[in-house]
């Protein structure tokens, strides 16, 4: 069941699910608000909860609206692209060969067949970003599993429209946004640890915050750094 609560000029989408705890999220780019709540919870109770979080909601919306956006990528020569937080200039190479991508000094050499369109070039680059992330994540999981005392059953790399990562505590898996391959490595590590701690505490309650403080004392610094970086230009779906 889903409904909408109106708090002044802020619309809050409410979804009732078979879950134990209430969850509040504010999504980019415009700060859409969603509450997931247990099916047994009354709408009046959910409304009071939302009102109690109103200042936090407005703060998150303001941050999202002020966050810098990337300009649309056209995949032209000397266009800027980012890999692990560093800026590279795109160099297009036309060749009758399998597509490939290589970093060379401050350039990204993207090889595509003659006549390849923008969509194809984007596909090549995004596949490469996924491969970078798939190679970078396992060492981080191996590092943090004994420190946290958890076991990650597996991880997925996906283009995600509303979050940097997610966790399914019931099956022990985590999911990571392909966009993280563009951000500094410490931002990736922060998100990996964040999702792994959800294996210990599924919600963002005080226990979760205490665990983050214990295992990654500078986590808020990394979170703020990540949230200051430009995000994709398109209108994200919810």
C-alpha positions in Angstrom: 0.0 0.0 0.0 1.2 3.5 -0.8 -0.1 7.0 -0.1 1.2 10.6 0.2 1.4 12.8 3.2 1.6 16.6 2.6 3.7 18.6 5.1 3.2 22.2 3.9 4.9 22.3 0.5 6.7 18.9 1.0 5.1 15.8 -0.3 6.1 12.6 1.5 5.5 9.3 -0.3 4.6 6.6 2.2 5.0 2.9 1.4 3.7 0.3 3.9 5.8 -2.9 3.8 6.3 -6.1 5.7 9.3 -4.6 7.6 10.1 -4.1 11.3 11.3 -0.5 11.4 10.4 2.8 9.7 12.9 4.2 7.1 13.1 7.8 5.9 15.0 8.6 2.7 15.5 11.9 0.7 16.4 11.1 -2.9 18.4 13.1 -5.5 18.2 15.2 -7.6 15.3 17.3 -6.2 15.0 15.9 -2.7 12.0 13.6 -3.1 11.0 12.2 0.3 9.9 8.6 0.9 9.0 6.8 4.1 8.9 3.0 4.2 6.9 1.8 7.3 5.6 -1.4 8.8 2.1 -2.4 7.5 0.8 -2.2 11.1 1.8 1.4 11.6 -1.0 4.0 11.4 -0.7 6.9 9.0 -1.2 9.4 11.9 1.9 7.9 13.6 3.9 8.1 10.4 2.8 11.8 9.9 4.1 12.6 13.5 7.4 10.9 12.7 7.8 12.8 9.4 7.0 16.1 11.3 9.7 15.3 13.9 12.2 14.9 11.0 11.1 18.0 9.1 14.3 20.0 9.8 16.5 17.1 8.7 14.4 16.6 5.5 14.8 20.3 4.6 18.5 20.2 5.3 19.0 17.2 3.0 16.9 18.7 0.2 18.9 21.9 0.4 22.2 19.9 0.1 20.9 17.9 -2.9 19.6 21.0 -4.8 22.9 22.8 -4.3 25.0 19.8 -5.4 26.9 20.3 -8.6 25.7 18.4 -11.7 27.8 17.1 -14.5 27.1 18.5 -17.9 25.7 16.0 -20.4 28.5 13.8 -21.8 28.8 13.8 -25.7 31.8 11.6 -26.0 33.8 14.0 -28.0 37.6 14.4 -28.2 39.1 16.2 -25.2 35.9 15.9 -23.2 36.5 15.5 -19.4 35.8 12.2 -17.7 36.8 11.1 -14.2 38.4 7.9 -12.9 38.9 7.4 -9.2 38.6 11.1 -8.6 41.1 12.2 -11.3 40.3 14.1 -14.4 41.2 12.6 -17.8 40.7 13.9 -21.3 38.9 11.6 -23.8 40.8 10.6 -26.9 38.7 8.7 -29.5 40.5 6.1 -31.7 38.6 4.6 -34.6 39.7 1.1 -35.5 38.2 -2.1 -37.0 38.9 -4.0 -33.8 37.1 -5.0 -30.6 36.3 -1.9 -28.5 38.7 -1.2 -25.6 39.6 1.5 -23.2 43.0 2.4 -21.8 44.3 5.1 -19.4 47.5 6.8 -20.6 48.9 9.6 -18.6 46.1 12.2 -18.3 44.0 10.7 -21.2 41.4 8.0 -21.7 42.0 6.3 -25.0 38.6 4.9 -26.2 38.9 2.6 -29.2 35.7 2.0 -31.2 34.8 0.9 -34.7 34.4 3.7 -37.3 31.0 5.3 -37.2 30.3 4.2 -33.6 27.6 6.5 -32.2 27.4 8.3 -28.8 25.4 5.5 -27.3 28.0 2.8 -28.2 30.8 4.9 -26.8 28.9 5.4 -23.6 28.3 1.7 -23.4 32.1 1.0 -23.8 33.0 3.4 -21.1 30.4 2.3 -18.6 31.3 -1.4 -19.1 34.9 -0.4 -18.3 33.8 1.5 -15.2 31.9 -1.6 -14.0 35.1 -3.7 -14.5 37.1 -1.2 -12.5 34.7 -1.4 -9.6 34.5 -5.2 -9.7 38.3 -5.4 -9.4 38.5 -2.8 -6.6 35.8 -4.1 -4.3 37.0 -7.6 -3.4 40.2 -6.4 -1.6 38.1 -4.0 0.4 35.6 -6.7 1.5 38.6 -9.0 2.4 40.1 -6.3 4.5 36.9 -5.4 6.4 35.3 -8.8 6.9 37.6 -9.8 9.8 37.5 -6.3 11.3 33.7 -6.2 11.3 33.2 -9.8 12.0 30.8 -10.2 9.0 30.7 -12.3 5.9 29.6 -10.8 2.5 28.0 -13.5 0.5 28.4 -11.5 -2.7 28.3 -8.1 -4.3 26.7 -6.6 -7.4 27.7 -3.5 -9.4 24.8 -1.7 -11.0 23.8 1.7 -12.4 21.7 3.0 -9.5 19.5 6.0 -9.7 19.0 7.0 -6.1 21.8 5.7 -3.9 25.5 4.9 -3.8 24.9 1.5 -2.4 22.5 -0.9 -0.7 22.5 -4.0 1.4 20.3 -7.1 1.7 21.1 -8.3 5.3 18.9 -11.4 4.9 21.1 -12.9 2.2 24.4 -11.1 3.0 24.8 -9.2 -0.3 25.7 -5.6 -1.1 25.0 -3.6 -4.2 27.2 -0.7 -5.4 26.6 2.1 -7.8 28.8 2.1 -11.0 29.3 5.8 -10.5 31.7 5.1 -7.6 34.4 4.3 -10.1 34.5 8.0 -10.9 35.0 9.0 -7.3 38.1 9.0 -5.0 39.0 5.5 -3.7 38.3 6.5 -0.1 34.7 7.3 -1.1 34.3 3.8 -2.4 35.8 2.3 0.8 33.4 4.4 2.9 30.4 3.1 0.9 31.6 -0.5 1.1 32.0 -0.2 4.9 28.7 1.5 5.2 26.9 -1.3 3.5 28.9 -4.0 5.3 27.9 -2.5 8.7 24.3 -2.9 7.6 24.9 -6.7 8.0 25.3 -5.9 11.7 22.6 -3.2 11.9 20.0 -3.0 9.0 18.8 0.5 9.8 20.4 4.0 10.2 19.7 4.1 13.9 22.0 5.2 16.8 23.6 1.7 16.9 24.5 2.0 13.2 26.1 5.4 13.8 28.0 4.1 16.8 29.4 1.2 14.7 30.4 3.6 11.9 32.1 5.8 14.5 33.9 2.8 16.0 35.2 1.3 12.8 35.6 4.3 10.5 35.9 7.4 12.7 36.2 9.8 9.7 33.2 8.3 7.9 31.2 11.6 8.0 34.2 13.4 6.3 34.1 10.8 3.5 30.3 11.1 3.2 30.4 14.8 3.0 33.2 14.7 0.4 31.3 12.3 -1.7 28.1 14.4 -1.5 30.0 17.5 -2.6 31.2 15.8 -5.8 29.3 16.3 -9.1 26.6 13.8 -9.8 25.1 12.6 -13.1 23.1 15.2 -15.0 20.1 13.2 -15.9 16.8 13.3 -14.0 17.0 10.3 -11.7 14.1 8.0 -11.3 12.7 6.8 -7.9 
